């Protein structure tokens, strides 16, 4: 029997963690729950106050029409239904959670969000959110080409250090999807030395590595064996940049960039279904992406990131759903905002790499 994470919650949700211990699918489920904004329901970080999942999710949805919640273009729409199911599930509903943080800072080009769950057996799960629909988050992602660390990586490390202090007697599990996976690995690598031994597992779900594998190797080797990289077979995002950890390649029921959506990942019982290798398309895109970036000097990468962020700022728009329209695409290629022509060419080449390999389907609003 094969199913996705929503079906997993419905099918396995009656099993307690005593009967079926916390696993990789649970880590992804709780990470997806973290993609909603609980600023009104949970005490801000840092705090010792917690609520059950049932309490804060019910509070969240009581203030909103569930059918009209719009998460933008990036966060899967299924997150809302999954979160509702989790709040009803015997497996999850009584888990405690808190220390929600959601930072959107245009001055630092930073998007960062995290929250912490208290698990049975004196364990905590620190969940880092990936890139959301905010343009500042996309600007920070682009900065990863030229800057290390970016602000979200620094804040992820600070967050983990503080959470470990709030719960000094707990073992630690860390997880994240997309950029959240990158933040999870960065935080685990650079956290205080006394925290390292308390980390049990780091779940990295289809997240990018680090350009030129910039992480401190002496620190990284201490955490490497605890990292579980889970990447779909036609992955694009999870193959950007380097990370010296062999991935578990898993089955998805879709193709191209759509495979980045965790609701397409296939499960049997409490495990993702493993396949033998990456797809030919994934290999080709990785090779062409590496070739494209390697042609850029360090100075060019810096100017490219600066140009894109200036362009995003000049649009005076906050969300990707506002950005992806014909007017903005025209403004980019007619160079209304005076980007360097070389950087526009790099963007076009990147788009063509994805388009010719059928990794994206253009959906542009007028």
N, C-alpha and C positions, 0 to 999 in steps of 0.2 A: 504494500500500500504506500502510495506517495501523496504528500500533501504539502501545503505551505504553512507559514507561521500562524496565520489566522486560524486555519483548520487545526493546527497543532494545539492551540489554546482551547478550542472547543472540544477536541477529542481527548486530550491529556489533562485538561484543567481540573479534573476532579482528584488527581493524584497529589498527595502531599509530598513535600520534599524529603520526608522520612522514607516514603515508599520509593520515590524516584528522585535521586539527588539532583541538585542544580547542575545544569549542563550547558553546552554551547548554544542550544536553541533558546533556552531560558535567557541567556545573556543577551541574545539578539532581541528577543521579545521585550525585555525591560529597557533596552536601549531605544527601541522604537517608541515606547511609552514616553521616554524622555524628550521626544521631539516636540511635544506640545509645550506651551508657555504657562508654567504654574506660578508666575510671579504673584498672583493674587491669592493663591491657595496655600503656598508653603512659605515658611519663614525664610528670609534671605540668608545666604551664606555670609559668615559662619554662624551656625546655630546648633544648639543641642535639641531643639524641638523637632519632633517628627509626627507624621500622620500615617494612617494606613492608606494603602493604594485606594481602597474602596472609598475612604473619606475624601481624599483630595481630588480624585477623579470625579466623584459625584458633585463636589463643590464646583469644579471646573465646568462640567456640562450643565449644571443647574442655571448658570449665568448665560448660556449660549444655546442657540438652536443648532443641535448636532448636525442636521442636514445641510446647514448653511456655512459650516466652518470651512474656510478656504486656506489651505496651507501653502498655496503658491504652486510654482511649476516643478519644484525639486522634491519636496517632502511627499512621499507617496500618500495619496488620498486615503488608502486603507488604514493609515495610522489611527484615524479617529475611531473606526469600527473596532480595530484591534484593542485600543485602549479601553473602550467600553466593555469588551469581552473580558479583558484582564481584570477589570474592577468587579466583575460578577463571578470570576473563577475562584473556586476553593483553593487552588494552588497559589494564587498570587494576592488575592484581595486583602489579606491580613498582614502582608509584608509592610514594614514601616519604611518611610522614605522622607528625606529632607535635604537641606542644604542646596536648594535649587539656586542656580545663578544663570543670568542671561545678560551678557555684555555686548552691546552694539556701540562701538566707539569710532566715529568717522575720523577723529583727529589722529588716531593711531592705526587706522585701517584694520580694525579688529572686530571679529565676531566670535564669541566664545560662550558656550553653555554647557552646564554639567549638573548632575544631581547624584545623590547617594542613597542606596537601598540597604537596609539591614536584613541580612539573610539568616537562616537557622545556623546553628553550630558556631556561633561567634564569628561570623564572616560578614564583610560588607562588600557591596558591588558598586564601584565608582564608574558612572556612565557618562561618557563624553559625547555630546551631540556633534554631528557633522555639519557641513555647510547647509544653511537654510536658504530661504528665498531673498535674503537681504543682499543688495549689491555690494555692500562693504565686505561681506563674507567672501564673495567671489573675488573682490580685489585682493583680500588677504591671501587667498589660495594662489593667485598669480604671483604674489610677492615671494612665495616659496621657491620660485626659480632663482631669485636673486638674494634673498635674505635668510639668515639662520642665526638664532631662532626668530620666528615671527611672534607677535604679541600673544596670540592664543596658545602657542606652545609654552611660553613662559608662564602664563596664567594657569595652564593645565598642571604644571609642576607645582606651583604655589598651592593650587587647590588640593592636590593629592597630599602634599606635606601637611596642610592644615587639617584635612579630614583624618589623616592618620593620628594626629595629635588629639582630636576630639574623641576618637575611638582607639585608645592606645592598646587595648587588649584583643583587638579583632584582627583576624587574617584578612587579606585584601585580594579581591578580584577586580580587575579593571577591564573595561570594554568600550568600544566605539565603532561606529560605521562611517566610512568615507573619511573626511578630514578628522572625525572623531577617533578613528583607528590610529591615525598618525599621532594625534594628541595623546592617546593611551600609551603608545610605545614611547613617545618622548618623555612623558611624565614618569613612567616606570624606570626609564633609563637614568634620568637626572634627579630623581627624588633623593631625599636624604639617605645616607648609607644605612641608618638604623631601620628604615622602612623596607629596604630591599628584601630582607629575609622574611618579611610578613606577607609579601606578594606571592599568591598561589598561582595565578594565571592571568594572562593578558590576552583578551580576545580582540583581534584586529580584523574587522569585517570589511573587506574590499576597500582598503585605504591606501593612499599613496605612500611611498617610502620617502627617502630624504635625498635631495639632489646631491650627487657625488657621494652618497652614503656619509653625510657629514657628522653623524653622531659620534660621540666620544667612544671609541672602541673598547677601552678599558672598562668603562661603565656598562656599555651595551652587552659585553660578554657575560656579565653577572645576571642579566635578565633574559638573554636570548632563548634559553631552553624553556622558559615559561610562556613564550609568545606563541599563540595559536593563530596563524594567518589563515583566514577563510576567504577564498576568492572564487567567483564563478568562472566557468570555463571560457567564456568570451569576454572576460574582464578587460576594461580599458583603464578605469580609474585606479584599480588595485595594482596595475603594472607600471604606473608612472613613477619614475625615480627608483632608487635602490633600497633594499632592506635585506640583510643577510639572514633570512629565515625562509626555509622551504615552505611554500603554501600548501594547504589542503585545497585542492581544486574540486569544486562541487558543481552539481547539476542545476541548471536553470531551465525554465520552460519558455524562455524568450531569447532574443539575440541583441547584439550591439550594446549601446549605452543603456538600453532598457534592462540589461542584466544587473545593472547597479541597484535596481530596486529589489530589496530583500524579500519582497512578497512573491518574487518569481523563483526563489530558491526552493529546491525540492528536499523533502525530509522523509525519513522513514523512522518511526518510533521517536527516539530522542536524538537522532543524528542527522546531519546533512548528508545527502547522497554524494559520495566521492566518485570522481571520474579520473581517467588516467592521465589526461594532458589538457593543455590549453588548446583552443581552437586555432585554426590556421589564420583566421582574421585577427584574433587577439595578438598573435605573434607578429603579424605584418604591421599592425598599428604601433605596437611597442617599438619595433625596429625603425619605422619611419619617424616616430616621435623622437626617439633618441638621436637619430641622424639630424633632424631639424634643430634640436636644442644644442647639439654639439657644434653646430656651425656658428653659434652665437658666442661672441666673446663675453667675459664677465661684465664688461662695461655695457655691452649691448643688452644683456639680460636685465641689468639694473635700469637702463633707460626704457626698455620694453615694459617692465612692471610699473615704472613711474608714469609712462604715457597712458597705460590702460587705466590706472587709478585716477589720473587727472580727467580722463574722458568720462569715467563713471561719475566722478564728483561734479563735472560740468553739466551732466544731464539733469541734476537736481531731482533724482528719483531714488526711492528707497528700496524697491523690490524688483526682482527679476521679471515678474509678470508685467510690470510697467515698462521694463526695458525692451522686451522682445516684441517689438512692433516694427512695421515697415518704415516708419519715420526715423527711428533710431538707427536702423540698419543703413538707411540712405545717408544719414548724417555721418556715420562712420566711414563709409566708402567715398563720400564726397569730401571727407576731411573737414567738415564744418568746424571741428574743435582743434584743428591744427596738430594732429598727431604726426609723428615722423612717418614718411612714406614707407620706410623700411619696416616699421612695426606693423603697419597695415598689411604689408605683404606677408609678414610672419603669421598674422592672424588668418589671412586668407589661405595660406599653405596648410595651417593646422585644420581649418575647416575642410579643405579638400581631402586631406588624409582621412578624416572621419567619413566624409560624404562618399568618396569613391570605394571605401570598404564597407559601405552600407551600415555604418555604425550609428548614424543619426537620421532622423526623418525631420525635415524642416517644417516647422509649424509657426508661421509668422502672422501675428495679428496685424490688421490694418489700423 
